[in-house]
Amino acid sequence: ILIYLSGLTLISTPGGIGTAIKSQILKRKFDQPFGKTLPVIFIERFTELIAILIILTFFLIWNQMYESIIVVVIGYCFIIIMYAVSSNTNIFTFFKKLFLKIKKFEKFITSFDTSRDSFSKLFEFKTLGESVFWSIIAKISQLLAAYFIFQSLGINLDLILSGQIYYTSLVLGSLTFLPSGLIVTESSMIGLLLNHG
């Protein structure tokens, strides 16, 4: 829990890459190599995005908010591209050859093989499915928190519309790769709230 929380302290970095501090802690305290633990952090972010997109897709059955439709389409395209890049061994081989040519990066070569093995294990259907399931549970609890915050502010939206506004702005912010989607998340949420009165 402490390692997980330490990663959250640096989530306000581009793409949430600061959460990689968890790999540093695992390396220092438990002698776990970066190549083995960094893919776990990537998959964590990856499954969170998949979970949000699944929830948004489900909400579109009841309320076809065009902003959500656009975000879902872009989000799924991004997921497919990231999956193709992360699960492609040719890309790992390309970077391995590239790093072999640069003297300073030669020490990272074994990390590439370890990372490739970790990615292949994490992309197994059962593992990825479980991760997405637990991410959906976590994201639903966040949705309930956002819904009750809206209610406490006197913004009387139903649960589905609250979720669409919250998650649409969250995905828009995430896809910009700005630190915590700074300004994009907030401004898109304000815009969506204004559009719905």
Stockholm file with secondary structure:
# STOCKHOLM 1.0

chainA/1-197         ILIYLSGLTLISTPGGIGTAIKSQILKRKFDQPFGKTLPVIFIERFTELIAILIILTFFLIWNQMYESIIVVVIGYCFIIIMYAVSSNTNIFTFFKKLFLKIKKFEKFITSFDTSRDSFSKLFEFKTLGESVFWSIIAKISQLLAAYFIFQSLGINLDLILSGQIYYTSLVLGSLTFLPSGLIVTESSMIGLLLNHG
#=GR chainA/1-197 SS CHHHHHHHTTCSSBTTGGGGHHHHHHHHHHCCCHHHHHHHHHHHHHHHHHHHHHHHHHHTTTCCCHHHHHHHHHHHHHHHHHHHHHHCHHHHHHHHHHHHHSGGGGGGHHHHHHHHHHHHHHTSHHHHHHHHHHHHHHHHHHHHHHHHHHHHTTCCCCHHHHHHHHHHHHHHHHHTTSBTTTTHHHHHHHHHHHHTC
#=GC SS_cons         CHHHHHHHTTCSSBTTGGGGHHHHHHHHHHCCCHHHHHHHHHHHHHHHHHHHHHHHHHHTTTCCCHHHHHHHHHHHHHHHHHHHHHHCHHHHHHHHHHHHHSGGGGGGHHHHHHHHHHHHHHTSHHHHHHHHHHHHHHHHHHHHHHHHHHHHTTCCCCHHHHHHHHHHHHHHHHHTTSBTTTTHHHHHHHHHHHHTC
//
